[in-house]
């Protein structure tokens, strides 16, 4: 399945404990599990043993992925929008661009 959200996009969390109006950046997209890792969202505490990287060990706060249906893409007007696709042909090649449903501008 193809997701409309890509790494580096600005999104708004619309469901869950971290629901907010501030736009956040997507750090990672996992297509197989249909999850996205959003900056500063769904922070969990993880206990770690001492290792070469972390000499003291202890409790580390880490961002965890959330389902992609809990986020909406932000358009150029800084509003949450659904995503459409526009297919054009250039030099005999098919080009697919993402457009925002709110203002019909390219994302």
N, C-alpha and C positions, 0 to 999 in steps of 0.2 A: 504494500500500500504506500502511496506517496502522500507525504504530509505537506501542508501549505506553510509550515513554519520552518525556517532555516537557522543555522548557527549565525549569531550576530544580529538577528532581528530584535526589535524592541516590541515587547509584549506587555499586556496588562493581565494580572491574575484575577479571574472572575469568580473563583470558587475555592473553598477550603479555608484553613486558618489564616493564611497569608493573603487573603483577598484585599486588594488595595486599588487605589486610583493612580498610583505612580507607575510610570513605565519602567520596566526592567529589561536587561539584556539576556538573550538566550546564549548559554555557554556550550551546550551540547544537545544533540538530537539523536535519540535512539529509535530508529524506525521500526525495528523488530518488536520492541516492547511498547511502542507508541508513547514514549515518555520524553520529556524535555527537562534539562537542567537549567534553572533560571537563577540569575545572580541574586543572592540574598534572600531566597525563598526556601521554605521547608528545611530549616536548619535543625539537625539532630546532633545529639551528643554521642560520641563514640569513645570507648575506652581502649587505650592502646598500651601495649607493653613497651618497655625500653628497647630501642633498636639503634642501628647506626645513624638513621636519619633523625630520630627523636630520642635523645639520650635519657631524658627523664621519664618518658612515658606520660601517662595521665589521661585526662579527658580532653578530647578534641572536638570542637564544633565543626560540622561538615554539612554542606548543602547536599540534599538528596533530590532525585528527579521526581517530577509530578506528571500526571497524565496530561497529554496535549490538549484534551478537551477542556481543561481548567484554565486555559490562557487564550487571549484574543490578541491578534496582531494590531499594532498601532499604525495609523495612516499618517500622511504628511501633515494633517491638521491636528495631530495629537489626540485622535479619538479612536476608540476600539472599533474594529471593523471585521467583517467577514472577507474572505479572499475569493476572487474570481480569477479566471484565466483567459487570456486573449492570445489567439493563435494567428500569426502572420507568417508570410513567406518572404524571405530575403535571399536573393541570389540562388533561388531554387532550394533553399533549406528552410525547414519548418522551425519557427522560433516561437516559444511559449513564454509569455511574460505574465507576472502576477499583477493584478489590479485590485484596488480597494473598492468594495461595494458601496461605501459611503460617498465617495467623491469621484469614482472612476478614474483615478490617477494611478500611475505605475508605482509599485512599491520598490 
